[in-house]
Amino acid sequence: MKKNIRAKRSVKYKFNIPSNKLPSSLAQEVRSSLWIKIIHSIENRQAEPILELINTIDRQKGSPCLPHPFIESLDTFPAKSIRQGMCNFIFFSDSSNKNHWILCQCTSFVDAIFSKKYSGKHNSSVSDDTILKPLQRVLKKENKKNSNQCGSKKAIFAGYLLDQIRPYHHFYDQLKWMVHLKAKKPVISNYSFFSPKFLNKNTSSKEEDNHTFSMFPLVIGSNQGMKLDQYSEKMEEVVYKDSLENRRSGMIHYQWSQIVKKLKEISLRNKKLTLWFGISGQKRVWVEQEDFLPTLVQQLKPWFNSFVFVIDGFTQYEDTKYRANKGSKATPVSQDLEVIDSIRQKLLPFKNASVVSLVGKTYRKKIQQCQSVDFFVANAGAGQLVPHRFCKKPGILHSNEKHCVFPMDINNITVKLVDKSLVKDVGNLFAKGKRSENSSIGLISYSIDVQIVIEMIKNMLNLKSTES
C-alpha cells in the first residue's frame, strides 16, 4: 500500500493504481471508438483490426497519434516505453504534456490501461500480480527522477522488443505475430530466445539520441488452454526451418546417418534408442525423474542394445552478448545440471547407456540436436516445444493434475499425455508454508509411477513381449 500511496502523491505521475486487483471492466470504460474496437477484437480473438493498427504505427515516420482511451476527442502521443518483468509500459500524454496514461503490454497488444481516474484490464488479460508489481517498480523509479529527466517530447517508434522472460510467451505471444507482420521497423531486443535470421535486426545505435519508444510484437495473447491457430503453426515452421537453414552439410550427414540406422535396425541385435528426456530443477518437477531412465534401460533390454539419452532442461537466450549462467550459485543451469549428474550416477551400472546434456543450450542448437531423436518424454509446459511442436517427434507428455499448455492440440496417435487420474500433485517443492499451498498450477510438482510411462513407451513403440 505504501508504494501505491507514493505513486499517487507523485508530482510527476498521478495514476489510479489499485493495491492488488485490477477491475476487468476496461471494455466498458473506454470512450474512444478505436480502443473500443481494439479491446473488443482481443476479447473476441479477431486479429485483423489489431494487426492493422500495428502496421499503421510501424509505417509512420513521426510520433504516432492515438486517442486518449477515456477522454473523447483528445489526441495523445507516446513519450517513452519502459520494459519491466513480463510487461512493456508505454507512457502517453497530450501535446501539452497533460492527461497522462499508460498502455501495458504483456501477452496482448494491450493488457491494461492506467490513467488518473480509471485503471483496468480486459477479460483476456494476464494475472493482476504480473501487471501491478512491475508497474509499481517502474513508477517508483520514475517518480524519483527530476522533472528534467522525464522528458515530455513526442517519441517515434524505434522497433519491436522480441523479448520475453518465459519461452512459451516468447514463441506463442510474440514470435508468432512477429513472423506474420510485414514490419519495416527492426527488432531491437538485447535478449531473445529465438529470432529468425530473416527479421530486420537493428544492431547499431543510430537512433540512440532520438526520443523513441518500443513495442512488444503482440496481438492477442495465447492463454493457457489455447487452441493452436494458423499463426502458431506458421511460426513453428519458421523456427524449425530457420534453425536448420545453415546446416546443409549437417543435414546431409543426418540423412545418411538415418539410412545407416535403418539398415542396422534390420537386425534387432543392433537397435539403438535415442530418447529425448526433459527434466526440471526449478519448478513443476516430476519427482521420479531421476529414477526413470535407469529403470527404462533395465526394462527395454530385450529390444535395444544401446541407449542415448538427450537430456533437455533450461534454455539460454540466443543473443551472443548474453553471458551464460555457469556460476556455483543456485541458477537454473546449475540446478538442472545437478539433476543430470544424479541421473548419470544412477546410469553408471549400464555401460550401454550414454547421456548428452542440452542444459544451457539455445533453442536453435536444441532443434538441431533433436533431429537424431527417435522418441521423447517431456513435460507438457515449455519443455515440449522442441520435440513436440518444432520437430514433430513422437512421444509422451506429462504434467501435474491441471497444467497442460496445448490440451486441444496433442496428436493422440504419435503423442500422448499421461492420464491425469494417474498423476498426484505434491505441491511446490521450492516454496514453504502458505507460499507452497498458494502456488500457481505452473509451479506445482507431481508424482507419476515410472512404470506407467514405461508401459506407454512400450505400447507406442509396439514393443511386444518376447520369449528368449
C-alpha positions, 0 to 999 in steps of 0.5 A, a space after each residue: 500500500 505504501 508504494 501505491 500511496 507514493 505513486 499517487 502523491 507523485 508530482 510527476 505521475 498521478 495514476 489510479 493504481 489499485 493495491 492488488 486487483 485490477 477491475 476487468 471492466 476496461 471494455 466498458 470504460 473506454 470512450 474512444 471508438 478505436 480502443 473500443 474496437 481494439 479491446 473488443 477484437 482481443 476479447 473476441 480473438 479477431 486479429 485483423 483490426 489489431 494487426 492493422 493498427 500495428 502496421 499503421 504505427 510501424 509505417 509512420 515516420 513521426 510520433 504516432 497519434 492515438 486517442 486518449 482511451 477515456 477522454 473523447 476527442 483528445 489526441 495523445 502521443 507516446 513519450 517513452 516505453 519502459 520494459 519491466 518483468 513480463 510487461 512493456 509500459 508505454 507512457 502517453 500524454 497530450 501535446 501539452 504534456 497533460 492527461 497522462 496514461 499508460 498502455 501495458 503490454 504483456 501477452 496482448 497488444 494491450 493488457 491494461 490501461 492506467 490513467 488518473 481516474 480509471 485503471 483496468 484490464 480486459 477479460 483476456 488479460 494476464 494475472 493482476 500480480 504480473 501487471 501491478 508489481 512491475 508497474 509499481 517498480 517502474 513508477 517508483 523509479 520514475 517518480 524519483 527522477 527530476 522533472 528534467 529527466 522525464 522528458 515530455 517530447 513526442 517519441 517515434 517508434 524505434 522497433 519491436 522488443 522480441 523479448 520475453 522472460 518465459 519461452 512459451 510467451 516468447 514463441 506463442 505471444 510474440 514470435 508468432 505475430 512477429 513472423 506474420 507482420 510485414 514490419 519495416 521497423 527492426 527488432 531491437 531486443 538485447 535478449 531473445 530466445 529465438 529470432 529468425 535470421 530473416 527479421 530486420 535486426 537493428 544492431 547499431 545505435 543510430 537512433 540512440 539520441 532520438 526520443 523513441 519508444 518500443 513495442 512488444 510484437 503482440 496481438 492477442 495473447 495465447 492463454 493457457 488452454 489455447 487452441 493452436 491457430 494458423 499463426 502458431 503453426 506458421 511460426 513453428 515452421 519458421 523456427 524449425 526451418 530457420 534453425 536448420 537453414 545453415 546446416 546443409 552439410 549437417 543435414 546431409 550427414 543426418 540423412 545418411 546417418 538415418 539410412 545407416 540406422 535403418 539398415 542396422 535396425 534390420 537386425 534387432 541385435 543392433 537397435 539403438 534408442 535415442 530418447 529425448 528426456 526433459 527434466 526440471 530443477 526449478 519448478 513443476 518437477 516430476 519427482 521420479 525423474 531421476 529414477 526413470 531412465 535407469 529403470 527404462 534401460 533395465 526394462 527395454 533390454 530385450 529390444 535395444 542394445 544401446 541407449 542415448 539419452 538427450 537430456 533437455 532442461 533450461 534454455 539460454 537466450 540466443 543473443 551472443 552478448 548474453 553471458 551464460 549462467 555457469 556460476 556455483 550459485 543456485 541458477 537454473 543451469 546449475 540446478 538442472 545440471 545437478 539433476 543430470 549428474 544424479 541421473 548419470 550416477 544412477 546410469 553408471 551400472 549400464 555401460 550401454 547407456 550414454 547421456 548428452 546434456 542440452 542444459 544451457 543450450 539455445 533453442 536453435 542448437 536444441 532443434 538441431 540436436 533433436 533431429 537424431 531423436 527417435 522418441 521423447 518424454 517431456 513435460 507438457 509446459 515449455 519443455 515440449 516445444 522442441 520435440 513436440 511442436 518444432 520437430 514433430 517427434 513422437 512421444 509422451 507428455 506429462 504434467 501435474 493434475 491441471 497444467 497442460 499448455 496445448 490440451 486441444 492440440 496433442 496428436 493422440 496417435 504419435 503423442 500422448 499425455 499421461 492420464 491425469 487420474 494417474 498423476 498426484 500433485 505434491 505441491 511446490 517443492 521450492 516454496 514453504 508454508 502458505 507460499 507452497 499451498 498458494 502456488 500457481 498450477 505452473 509451479 506445482 510438482 507431481 508424482 507419476 509411477 515410472 512404470 506407467 510411462 514405461 508401459 506407454 513407451 512400450 505400447 507406442 513403440 509396439 514393443 511386444 513381449 518376447 520369449 528368449 
